[in-house]
């Protein structure tokens, strides 16, 4: 571990593509058991930040540490090991369309555990039940709704009992009730399993409902404009942009 | 009365809008209006909408253009009896304060185009060799028992490019044999040598035509399907999901497909050879009057092990080429629907081009070693 007790630590991150820089000198840390929100307006680099944190894209410069291990320049073997300790819920669910829900969830277990096939089957059913999809084991992703796909994606993300779960815009495309149910599920996972959760979103209701720490990214200055508990940021906004964002442009505290 | 009428009085531009302005398309009048507003002498713009009745976006676009010119020249247009909705739309359009993150360069010089092309060819070459290396490493992992490739994926791929491809290979190869026989017969008939149609078709099909036809069919059928399937997985973030689970997409997606096509292509080529001979036989027996037994004997005597093996080798190489092209363009597909279409097209074109290139290389190699 580094000197801090951070689960994830970003140091001097510069994120972009080619010559185009999206974010400069981003420094922040995510503590164990946090529900950490990465927020900001459209196009500010939230999803790119997530892709860097999850190792899908290399930053232009800077490093990401996971449990004190340099994830950015780790060997493929180390990187894969760290990745197996992560679960990710993608915006679309990203379920493998040629597999049933149970097969989707079983895949990481088949590859990385010594469980027998009957144990894997049981565990897959349990994970589906945890996200409210008991009985949907033999359904294909094309046969379920968008909200159910996200839940199934979450069940797959939880397959290997990860220490960190990343969420990319979890509320996108969901009706308010499904969105609220997903927020409750995130809270349950965090509280019961102690999982560290990182969420990229600009959905205010979710931000205030689940987040206990956050950073606010600004596309114009290409920097982190604010950090802290979102509810505290709403009470004491450090600048006008954050206030505008957290109050849907109304400019006064709710 | 003109619907959109403007007059210049001293340094004032007075615009009168009359009646219904719906789908307004008098471009000449619009251009004259914009030119007048840009005239340095103009210091005031008045827009009188007293007579305006119904309006649509065509009017909003005109006023928006005018407002932009006025804004550039620091003139605040004076609006008379302006509809509230129209005013709000103009303000909304003018209020957008976001700037594009990147300035798109749309004008390039010839040299820049050539330079860009050179860079893209170089990058493409690097990506291609890198993909070949990754595929080779994936194969080595499989042989050393460290691959994450699933047997079930291989069996699905074998099924897809194996017996499911037989009907189309059968039909096309039969027709090609038939055409070869017809074309050959026209010439051979003049010498009374129709019987040699059997040799012509047999040598043609076994040496190269069977493999080429199977290759082209499989490039269009299976190579395209590989590019589209993996490309769609890229769009749906399924490939990202694999990567973040620590699963190598080449092991998981590419290897089973590559193995399946490498195994099935030589078998399909053999089948195509047989069907082509059958097609030729159909013409020979029914149209040229060659007895079936005689045709069969001529065909069998024309088969040589060299020709047969060269044909099968072609099939093997075409299988590898088709699988590599299909999977490569799928893995390097962009993240939208257009990219999937583009990846599919490129996969088929590249497969066929590389098949022809490989045929040339094999033919020269065979010539050199005397096969």
Interface residues (C-beta under 8 A of the other chain):
Chain A: X20 X22 X43 X54 X55 X56 X79 X80 X81 X83 X84 X86 X88 X90 X91 X92 X94 X95 X96 X97 X98 X107 X108 X110 X111 X112 X156 X219
Chain B: X101 X102 X148 X150 X156 X233 X236 X237 X238 X240 X241 X243 X244 X245 X246 X247
